[in-house]
């Protein structure tokens, strides 16, 4: 996975941001996006604006799409209905509760909750 950060908006640009907002491009060779090789939104490239990201259901996994557009697949731990195995390269833990998913960054200790609905 390759990420490129080429533009940043200072904190004066406030769309629910309390500081600088990074804009990035991420290439994922395993990605499924379709595009032209001759435009900025080319195949397997995503453009992202920093934020919490979002979760979606993948085949046998929960896919976390970060604010920069990078995607990470969390696979369920065998025998557990709440724990997930973190993908290689991502130092975060995903846990499911009755009403939400919680993503905890092991380095910054930042916790982000995603509602199930």
MARRO-249294 format. One line per field, with one value per atom (N, C-alpha, C): atom name; x, y, z; residue number from 0. Coordinates in steps of 0.001 Angstrom, whole numbers, plus 500000, padded with zeros to 6 digits. Layout:
MARRO-249294
atom <- [CA,...]
X <- [X,...]
Y <- [Y,...]
Z <- [Z,...]
seq <- [NUM,...]
END
This chain:
MARRO-249294
atom <- [N,CA,C,N,CA,C,N,CA,C,N,CA,C,N,CA,C,N,CA,C,N,CA,C,N,CA,C,N,CA,C,N,CA,C,N,CA,C,N,CA,C,N,CA,C,N,CA,C,N,CA,C,N,CA,C,N,CA,C,N,CA,C,N,CA,C,N,CA,C,N,CA,C,N,CA,C,N,CA,C,N,CA,C,N,CA,C,N,CA,C,N,CA,C,N,CA,C,N,CA,C,N,CA,C,N,CA,C,N,CA,C,N,CA,C,N,CA,C,N,CA,C,N,CA,C,N,CA,C,N,CA,C,N,CA,C,N,CA,C,N,CA,C,N,CA,C,N,CA,C,N,CA,C,N,CA,C,N,CA,C,N,CA,C,N,CA,C,N,CA,C,N,CA,C,N,CA,C,N,CA,C,N,CA,C,N,CA,C,N,CA,C,N,CA,C,N,CA,C,N,CA,C,N,CA,C,N,CA,C,N,CA,C,N,CA,C,N,CA,C,N,CA,C,N,CA,C,N,CA,C,N,CA,C,N,CA,C,N,CA,C,N,CA,C,N,CA,C,N,CA,C,N,CA,C,N,CA,C,N,CA,C,N,CA,C,N,CA,C,N,CA,C,N,CA,C,N,CA,C,N,CA,C,N,CA,C,N,CA,C,N,CA,C,N,CA,C,N,CA,C,N,CA,C,N,CA,C,N,CA,C,N,CA,C,N,CA,C,N,CA,C,N,CA,C,N,CA,C,N,CA,C,N,CA,C,N,CA,C,N,CA,C,N,CA,C,N,CA,C,N,CA,C,N,CA,C,N,CA,C,N,CA,C,N,CA,C,N,CA,C,N,CA,C,N,CA,C,N,CA,C,N,CA,C,N,CA,C,N,CA,C,N,CA,C,N,CA,C,N,CA,C,N,CA,C,N,CA,C]
X <- [500854,500000,500899,500579,501335,500403,500833,500051,500873,500213,500889,500118,500813,500189,500757,499934,500439,499804,498769,498061,497494,497564,497003,496293,495144,494422,494615,494932,495159,493852,493968,492812,491750,492037,491031,489903,490162,489136,488441,487245,486633,485334,485452,484295,484418,483956,484066,485525,486460,487867,488399,489239,489792,491272,491757,493164,493373,494578,494870,494096,493703,492994,493866,494277,495128,494293,494793,494189,495240,494836,495828,495327,496263,495946,496555,495815,496306,496139,497192,497136,497082,496132,495985,495922,496999,497058,495993,495462,494406,493018,492965,491696,490831,489557,488610,488033,488613,488052,488392,487506,487687,487826,488765,488946,489875,490121,491001,492428,493400,494799,495256,494414,494831,494225,493535,492940,493380,493275,493718,493038,491787,491079,491269,492517,492826,492537,492578,492265,493115,492448,493034,493579,493370,493750,492498,492609,491513,492039,491183,491508,490739,491417,490754,491009,490069,490213,490162,491162,491252,489938,489673,488495,488515,487440,487388,487286,486778,486579,485228,485072,483805,484041,483066,483106,482095,482409,481463,481683,480684,480779,481494,482520,483193,482815,483386,483128,483874,483145,483757,484628,484456,485291,484543,485062,484598,485711,485357,486348,486304,487455,487596,488234,487554,488108,488483,489779,490287,489973,490150,489892,490741,491911,492770,492470,491449,491052,491648,492608,493202,492150,492160,491202,491923,491307,491870,490765,491034,490036,490322,489345,489410,488634,489267,488597,488177,487001,486530,487469,487663,488439,487564,488120,487375,486794,485495,484816,484346,484598,484183,483184,482221,481263,481569,482647,482952,484372,485299,486706,487095,488045,488531,490051,490607,492051,492408,493362,493799,494627,494486,495299,496760,497665,499091,499324,500106,500438,499560,498458,497568,497588,497995,498095,496838,495721,494425,493651,492762,491925,490468,489720,488295,487522,486534,485690,484236,483383,481955,481209,480273,479386,477968,476997,475602,475119,475690,475184,476204,477480,478482,479758,480628,481998,482891,483971,484941,486300,486920,488245,489213,490208,491173,492563,493178,494549,495498,496345,497260,498360,498686,499765,499236,498232,497718,496664,496125,495034,493730,493657,492421,491364,490154,489041,487946,487506,486432,485332,484099,482953,482101,481632,480775,479464,478330,477037,476753,476005,475664,474617,473816,472782,473213]
Y <- [498836,500000,501225,502192,503426,504581,505505,506704,507917,508913,510140,511316,512152,513330,514553,515250,516343,517681,517714,518958,518943,520073,520198,521540,521553,522798,523164,524436,524811,524821,524998,524943,525967,526966,527948,527342,526171,525436,524536,524926,524188,523528,522304,521467,520329,520590,519634,519246,520151,519880,520902,520459,521361,521598,521373,521556,521429,521053,520863,519670,519756,518667,518200,516948,516409,515826,516007,515391,514448,513230,512243,511398,510669,509656,508357,507276,505972,504967,504207,503140,501812,500966,499646,498636,497861,496909,495833,495632,494641,495272,496575,497283,496858,497163,496753,497946,499132,500291,500236,500792,500775,502213,502458,503794,503759,504905,505035,505273,504784,505006,506412,507196,508511,509674,509395,510458,510291,511361,511260,510143,509832,508772,507459,507087,505891,504625,503500,502209,501971,501562,501216,502405,503616,504813,505409,505880,506598,507940,508922,510231,510366,510806,510891,512202,512574,513708,513128,513499,512909,512987,511975,511867,510512,510138,508869,507678,507883,506777,506118,504903,504193,502692,501927,500464,499974,498844,498189,496682,495933,494472,493987,493178,492526,491056,490277,488850,488212,487834,487214,488148,489455,490420,491738,492569,493942,494811,495662,496487,497895,498362,499726,500556,501612,502557,503800,504053,505177,506495,507584,508906,509244,508583,508849,507937,507074,506190,504799,504573,503236,502267,501027,500030,498910,498435,497382,496385,495090,494054,493386,493430,492760,491454,490345,489045,488602,487974,487521,486480,486587,485579,484343,483178,481919,481692,481430,481148,482377,483570,484799,485550,486173,486994,488482,488811,490218,490639,489710,490049,489836,490644,490568,490560,489891,489897,491125,491900,493106,492736,493484,493218,493606,492919,493237,494686,495388,496765,497805,497397,498339,498037,499003,498813,499313,498655,499005,497731,497821,496684,497035,496092,496264,495289,495821,495003,495363,494342,494552,494397,495316,495190,495009,495043,494867,496013,497213,498378,499070,498669,499396,498583,499107,498630,499699,499284,500215,499916,500942,500821,501603,500910,501534,501475,502636,502727,502370,501368,500927,501931,502794,503763,505033,505663,506935,506744,505531,505198,505900,506452,507074,505995,506282,505338,505970,505214,505665,504622,505066,504156,504335,503204,503193,502503,503166,502557,501440,500430,499310,499673,500705,501069,502165]
Z <- [500000,500000,500000,499177,499072,499388,500245,500523,500157,499627,499215,499788,500518,501101,500402,499636,498840,499134,499939,500165,501568,502227,503562,503653,504313,504547,506004,506275,507664,508443,509759,510641,510353,509497,509127,508308,507703,506960,507961,508403,509490,509061,508667,508406,509414,510621,511732,511977,511707,511950,512933,513841,514833,514608,513459,513160,511676,511298,509888,509343,508093,507427,506271,506308,505249,504121,502915,501739,501181,500879,500472,499319,498725,497732,498229,498118,498570,497454,497194,496203,496924,496558,497157,496012,495845,494735,494850,496067,496274,496201,495952,495918,494750,494873,493834,493083,493285,492588,491106,490315,488864,488396,487537,487007,485809,485260,484115,484589,483874,484234,483860,483195,482716,483497,484589,485400,486846,487666,489057,489843,489545,490256,489501,489269,488489,489282,488590,489193,490447,491523,492819,493594,493128,493871,494494,495712,496341,496836,496845,497383,498671,499725,501014,501724,502546,503443,504846,505655,506991,507750,508493,509318,509989,510618,511333,510393,509184,508265,508498,507946,508114,508005,508454,508395,507377,506756,505852,505962,505543,505572,504328,504518,503415,503434,502561,502547,503710,504746,505920,506726,506566,507281,507451,508336,508460,507882,506934,506248,506823,507304,507795,506687,506256,505297,506085,506180,506955,506263,506991,506444,505242,505108,503954,502774,502919,501827,501884,502774,502910,503451,502975,503452,504176,505252,506092,506426,506260,506549,507881,508763,510060,509945,510248,510171,511564,511681,512993,513595,514903,515630,515749,515417,515466,516862,516909,518166,518923,518388,519063,518194,518830,518089,518258,519011,519281,518903,518786,518547,517089,516633,515261,515249,514251,514050,513219,513722,513017,511801,510717,509528,509777,509105,509225,508801,509576,509245,509906,510520,511197,512690,513474,514921,515600,515293,515862,516153,517143,517522,517283,516717,516458,517334,518056,518933,518664,518611,518385,519703,519959,521116,520596,521472,521061,520181,520347,519624,518722,518810,518031,517836,516996,516863,517480,518129,518675,518067,517501,516908,517795,518350,519246,518634,518479,517973,519109,518916,519969,520269,519320,519529,520195,519592,520115,521200,521313,522238,521854,520658,520167,519979,520423,520312,519447,518437,517560,517616,517824,517868,516619,516089,514913,515300,515116,515407,514430,514884,514015,512970,513222,512248,511398]
seq <- [0,0,0,1,1,1,2,2,2,3,3,3,4,4,4,5,5,5,6,6,6,7,7,7,8,8,8,9,9,9,10,10,10,11,11,11,12,12,12,13,13,13,14,14,14,15,15,15,16,16,16,17,17,17,18,18,18,19,19,19,20,20,20,21,21,21,22,22,22,23,23,23,24,24,24,25,25,25,26,26,26,27,27,27,28,28,28,29,29,29,30,30,30,31,31,31,32,32,32,33,33,33,34,34,34,35,35,35,36,36,36,37,37,37,38,38,38,39,39,39,40,40,40,41,41,41,42,42,42,43,43,43,44,44,44,45,45,45,46,46,46,47,47,47,48,48,48,49,49,49,50,50,50,51,51,51,52,52,52,53,53,53,54,54,54,55,55,55,56,56,56,57,57,57,58,58,58,59,59,59,60,60,60,61,61,61,62,62,62,63,63,63,64,64,64,65,65,65,66,66,66,67,67,67,68,68,68,69,69,69,70,70,70,71,71,71,72,72,72,73,73,73,74,74,74,75,75,75,76,76,76,77,77,77,78,78,78,79,79,79,80,80,80,81,81,81,82,82,82,83,83,83,84,84,84,85,85,85,86,86,86,87,87,87,88,88,88,89,89,89,90,90,90,91,91,91,92,92,92,93,93,93,94,94,94,95,95,95,96,96,96,97,97,97,98,98,98,99,99,99,100,100,100,101,101,101,102,102,102,103,103,103,104,104,104,105,105,105,106,106,106,107,107,107,108,108,108,109,109,109,110,110,110,111,111,111,112,112,112,113,113,113,114,114,114,115,115,115,116,116,116]
END
